[in-house]
Amino acid sequence: MATIHELLAAQNDHIEMVTISIGDVSVRPVRMIELLRVIARFPDLKKLFFGTDNDTLLSVLVQTGPDAIAAVLACATFAPGDLDVERGLAALPDDDLIKLAGKVVSLTMPEGIEGFFGKFASLAEASGLIEMQGQSELNAA
């Protein structure tokens, strides 16, 4: 039987290279737990997943700024939580950011946005990020 350390060391992320203006960058899918950590830093991101019809992608991104996008990209480039990497990513030209973000989205959500967010919503409910459906009715009783 393998130990958790052996299993984690053997884990093989789906890694792809993205060519940007400064060279080739290895990217991998962003894990749900990493996304939860980014949301903890940038609470307005919750609106993307659990917001109202008035919470558009643009309105949420304007509120969180480029820092949240850079934080997600840092996770995908093997540097989760590294503020220096986040600052460097945020300073990249738009074309580079679009290439990186496009590849990260395709790797992170291979089953499409709905499949990913369905799994994400389940994890968010379990972690207490969002209230479970029916819970507010129970609390009000």
C-alpha positions in Angstrom: 0.0 0.0 0.0 1.3 3.4 -1.0 1.6 6.3 1.5 -0.2 9.6 0.7 3.3 11.1 0.0 4.0 8.5 -2.6 0.7 8.9 -4.3 1.0 12.7 -4.4 4.5 12.5 -5.8 3.2 10.2 -8.6 0.4 12.6 -9.5 0.6 13.6 -13.1 -1.0 16.9 -14.0 -2.0 17.5 -17.6 0.7 20.0 -18.4 0.9 22.0 -21.7 3.2 24.6 -23.0 2.0 28.1 -24.0 4.2 30.3 -26.1 4.0 33.9 -25.0 6.2 36.9 -25.8 8.8 36.1 -23.2 9.1 32.4 -23.9 7.3 29.1 -23.3 5.3 28.7 -20.1 4.2 25.4 -18.6 0.6 25.5 -17.5 -1.7 23.0 -15.8 -5.3 22.9 -14.7 -6.3 24.9 -11.7 -7.5 22.7 -8.9 -10.8 23.5 -7.1 -9.0 23.9 -3.8 -6.7 26.5 -5.3 -9.7 28.3 -6.8 -11.3 28.3 -3.3 -8.2 29.9 -1.9 -8.3 32.6 -4.6 -12.0 33.3 -3.8 -11.1 33.6 -0.1 -8.6 36.4 -1.1 -11.0 38.0 -3.5 -14.6 37.4 -2.1 -16.2 39.3 -5.0 -15.3 36.3 -7.2 -18.1 34.4 -5.5 -20.5 36.5 -7.5 -19.2 34.8 -10.7 -20.5 31.4 -9.5 -23.3 32.3 -7.1 -24.3 35.9 -8.0 -27.4 37.5 -9.3 -28.3 38.3 -12.9 -26.9 41.8 -12.2 -23.4 40.3 -11.5 -21.9 40.1 -14.9 -18.4 38.8 -15.6 -17.3 42.4 -16.5 -18.8 43.9 -13.3 -17.1 41.3 -11.1 -13.7 41.6 -12.9 -13.8 45.4 -12.5 -14.4 45.0 -8.8 -11.6 42.4 -8.3 -9.2 43.9 -10.8 -6.4 42.1 -12.5 -5.1 40.8 -9.2 -7.7 38.0 -9.1 -6.9 36.9 -12.7 -3.2 36.9 -12.0 -3.8 34.8 -8.8 -5.6 32.2 -10.9 -2.9 32.2 -13.6 -0.2 31.8 -10.9 -1.9 28.6 -9.7 -1.9 27.3 -13.2 1.8 28.2 -13.7 2.9 26.2 -10.6 3.2 29.3 -8.3 -0.1 29.4 -6.3 0.0 32.3 -3.8 3.3 33.7 -5.1 2.7 37.4 -5.1 5.8 38.2 -7.1 4.6 35.8 -9.9 1.2 37.3 -9.7 2.6 40.8 -10.2 4.7 39.6 -13.1 1.7 37.9 -14.7 -0.4 41.0 -14.3 2.2 43.1 -16.1 2.2 40.8 -19.2 0.9 42.2 -22.5 -2.8 41.5 -23.1 -2.1 39.0 -25.9 0.0 36.9 -23.5 -2.7 37.0 -20.8 -5.3 36.0 -23.3 -3.2 33.0 -24.5 -2.5 31.9 -20.9 -6.0 32.3 -19.7 -7.5 30.5 -22.8 -5.2 27.5 -22.2 -5.9 27.5 -18.4 -9.7 27.5 -19.0 -9.5 24.7 -21.5 -7.3 22.6 -19.2 -9.3 23.4 -16.0 -12.7 22.9 -17.6 -12.3 20.1 -20.2 -16.0 19.1 -19.6 -17.1 22.6 -20.2 -18.1 25.4 -17.9 -21.3 23.8 -16.6 -19.6 20.5 -15.6 -16.8 22.4 -13.8 -19.1 24.8 -12.0 -21.4 21.9 -11.0 -18.5 20.2 -9.3 -17.3 23.5 -7.9 -20.7 24.4 -6.5 -20.8 21.0 -4.7 -17.4 21.7 -3.2 -18.3 25.3 -2.3 -21.5 24.1 -0.5 -19.5 21.4 1.4 -16.9 24.0 2.4 -19.4 26.5 3.6 -18.7 29.1 0.9 -22.3 29.1 0.0 -25.4 28.2 2.0 -26.9 24.9 1.1 -30.2 25.2 -0.5 -33.0 25.0 2.0 -30.6 26.0 4.8 -31.9 29.5 5.0 -35.4 28.2 5.4 -34.3 26.0 8.3 -32.5 28.9 10.0 -35.6 31.1 9.6 -37.8 28.5 11.3 
